[in-house]
Amino acid sequence: MRYGIIGSGMMGQEHIRNIALLDEARVVAVADPDDGMREAARALAGPDCKGFADPTGLLDTDLCDALVIATPNDTHFDLLKSALATDLPILIEKPLCTTLDECRTIETMVATRRAPVWVAMEYRYMPPVARLIDAVRAGTAGRVHMLTIREHRFPFLAKVGNWNRFEDRTGGTLVEKCCHFFDLMRLILDARPVRVFASGGMDVNFLDEDYDGRRPDILDNAFVLVDFDTGARAMLDLCMFAEGAYWQEEISATGDRARIDARVPGPARFSADGAERHSEIVISPRETKRPVRENVDVDETILSAGDHHGSTFYQHQRFQRMVADGGDPEVTVTDGLIAVAVGAAAEESVRSGQPVLLADFRSAGR
Ligand SMILES: NC(=O)c1ccc[n+]([C@@H]2O[C@H](COP(=O)([O-])OP(=O)(O)OC[C@H]3O[C@@H](n4cnc5c(N)ncnc54)[C@H](O)[C@@H]3O)[C@@H](O)[C@H]2O)c1
């Protein structure tokens, strides 16, 4: 399968390293206006990979069987509209777009398109998270009433053009970063979000940065409560100045029979000794009161191909299978839209100090 990558910065290059680990797959073209990123990506992909400064050039060729879009969030809308005019399967990085209106336009366009569009929600494919989802589905926890997701991690990294410092270019931290977690909440609880309340601030990171007179305006910590139509409730605890913690993500699903925890360390390259670490899953049944803890092993080659605990590889395996065998995307644009809607509602709640109702989703999807 021949891939074209649009946007070959940090995440685009993670995609290239992971596609290289798939059978029967290679990256044949990259498009990026930044010469340094484009050439670094071509060096990774191999000497035959074509480079384009303008994505239109890549979209006009017939070199590719599938597209991956990994550009700054505020470029997704226009690039997606151009890419949707091709008949190629598309893997679009999260967030689908930065605003709900843009997401709705894309959802309408995709509804009449034959080739699939898959929104890259890697966290679903982290092996310990996938184990937690399977255990919840199998009924191990009983009926899950409470879900907490803690992400305590390093600050946003430096990006080409500093796009991730600004709400208007990202959708805000709770859209940009946390759409992953709102997607996981829906998936784990199999329910529809109905109300969001959030408190957050920018208290530690980037306080002394200045970009041509403009100061960064993105949250670096927040609590977000989400109520679901089933009566289940979920909470996100986000801190982006906590890279000293051993676990980067800790997810706990608690039902009437047991609690299930998935714990994921941060990327090895940011750890004290640079070594890869195990993730783990813990099942704590009420009946026995004896928690069962298990390491989750992930191949080191897969771990070291990215910053997302192997998930980029596992997602690509499934995307490739969909393209080769036919079938529907596992993460649809409606999933991407709802994740943005919850994130945008959380940003709105931080601003207003009030809960935000999500009653007016036009999407039928859960
Ligand atoms: N799923 C995940 O876990 C995950 C993780 C990190 C980033 N992301 C997403 O990936 C996307 C890229 O993030 P990143 O960290 O790689 O940023 P980055 O700044 O490192 O890379 C973005 C690249 O896109 C290029 N670019 C800008 N405008 C373009 C255009 N119109 N056409 C082609 N290329 C263009 C830039 O020059 C840059 O090289 C963002 O949407 C981000 O939210 C997802």
The ligand as an SDF file (V2000), in Angstrom:
LIG
                    3D

 44 48  0  0  0  0  0  0  0  0999 V2000
   -3.0490   11.3180   17.7610 N   0  0  0  0  0  0  0  0  0  0  0  0
   -2.0780   11.7340   18.5470 C   0  0  0  0  0  0  0  0  0  0  0  0
   -1.8010   11.1520   19.5800 O   0  0  0  0  0  0  0  0  0  0  0  0
   -1.3350   12.9890   18.1560 C   0  0  0  0  0  0  0  0  0  0  0  0
   -0.1450   13.3120   18.7540 C   0  0  0  0  0  0  0  0  0  0  0  0
    0.5240   14.4600   18.3470 C   0  0  0  0  0  0  0  0  0  0  0  0
   -0.0280   15.2630   17.3660 C   0  0  0  0  0  0  0  0  0  0  0  0
   -1.2240   14.9470   16.8270 N   0  0  0  0  0  0  0  0  0  0  0  0
   -1.8490   15.7960   15.8020 C   0  0  0  0  0  0  0  0  0  0  0  0
   -1.0620   15.7580   14.6200 O   0  0  0  0  0  0  0  0  0  0  0  0
   -1.1270   17.0110   13.9580 C   0  0  0  0  0  0  0  0  0  0  0  0
    0.2970   17.5250   13.7480 C   0  0  0  0  0  0  0  0  0  0  0  0
    0.9280   17.7130   14.9810 O   0  0  0  0  0  0  0  0  0  0  0  0
    2.5200   17.6930   15.1170 P   0  0  0  0  0  0  0  0  0  0  0  0
    2.7860   17.4910   16.5500 O   0  0  0  0  0  0  0  0  0  0  0  0
    3.1170   16.7500   14.1350 O   0  0  0  0  0  0  0  0  0  0  0  0
    2.8730   19.1960   14.6820 O   0  0  0  0  0  0  0  0  0  0  0  0
    4.2150   19.7120   13.9740 P   0  0  0  0  0  0  0  0  0  0  0  0
    4.1980   21.1890   14.0420 O   0  0  0  0  0  0  0  0  0  0  0  0
    5.3960   18.9640   14.5320 O   0  0  0  0  0  0  0  0  0  0  0  0
    4.0280   19.2520   12.4630 O   0  0  0  0  0  0  0  0  0  0  0  0
    3.0590   19.8010   11.6080 C   0  0  0  0  0  0  0  0  0  0  0  0
    3.6790   19.8900   10.2140 C   0  0  0  0  0  0  0  0  0  0  0  0
    2.6580   20.2920    9.2910 O   0  0  0  0  0  0  0  0  0  0  0  0
    3.2660   21.1830    8.3700 C   0  0  0  0  0  0  0  0  0  0  0  0
    2.2150   21.9840    7.7230 N   0  0  0  0  0  0  0  0  0  0  0  0
    1.6450   23.1520    8.1430 C   0  0  0  0  0  0  0  0  0  0  0  0
    0.6980   23.5460    7.2760 N   0  0  0  0  0  0  0  0  0  0  0  0
    0.6640   22.6150    6.2790 C   0  0  0  0  0  0  0  0  0  0  0  0
   -0.0910   22.4570    5.0920 C   0  0  0  0  0  0  0  0  0  0  0  0
   -1.0530   23.3260    4.7620 N   0  0  0  0  0  0  0  0  0  0  0  0
    0.1520   21.3840    4.3080 N   0  0  0  0  0  0  0  0  0  0  0  0
    1.1110   20.4760    4.6270 C   0  0  0  0  0  0  0  0  0  0  0  0
    1.8700   20.5810    5.7410 N   0  0  0  0  0  0  0  0  0  0  0  0
    1.6380   21.6220    6.5590 C   0  0  0  0  0  0  0  0  0  0  0  0
    4.2360   21.9930    9.2080 C   0  0  0  0  0  0  0  0  0  0  0  0
    5.2310   22.6250    8.4040 O   0  0  0  0  0  0  0  0  0  0  0  0
    4.7970   20.9170   10.1300 C   0  0  0  0  0  0  0  0  0  0  0  0
    5.9670   20.3110    9.5960 O   0  0  0  0  0  0  0  0  0  0  0  0
   -1.9830   17.9210   14.8400 C   0  0  0  0  0  0  0  0  0  0  0  0
   -3.3150   17.8890   14.3860 O   0  0  0  0  0  0  0  0  0  0  0  0
   -1.9040   17.2670   16.2020 C   0  0  0  0  0  0  0  0  0  0  0  0
   -3.0240   17.5270   17.0230 O   0  0  0  0  0  0  0  0  0  0  0  0
   -1.8680   13.8130   17.1830 C   0  0  0  0  0  0  0  0  0  0  0  0
  1  2  1  0
  2  3  2  0
  2  4  1  0
  4  5  1  0
  4 44  2  0
  5  6  2  0
  6  7  1  0
  7  8  2  0
  8  9  1  0
  8 44  1  0
  9 10  1  0
  9 42  1  0
 10 11  1  0
 11 12  1  0
 11 40  1  0
 12 13  1  0
 13 14  1  0
 14 15  2  0
 14 16  1  0
 14 17  1  0
 17 18  1  0
 18 19  2  0
 18 20  1  0
 18 21  1  0
 21 22  1  0
 22 23  1  0
 23 24  1  0
 23 38  1  0
 24 25  1  0
 25 26  1  0
 25 36  1  0
 26 27  1  0
 26 35  1  0
 27 28  2  0
 28 29  1  0
 29 30  1  0
 29 35  2  0
 30 31  1  0
 30 32  2  0
 32 33  1  0
 33 34  2  0
 34 35  1  0
 36 37  1  0
 36 38  1  0
 38 39  1  0
 40 41  1  0
 40 42  1  0
 42 43  1  0
M  CHG  2   8   1  16  -1
M  END
$$$$
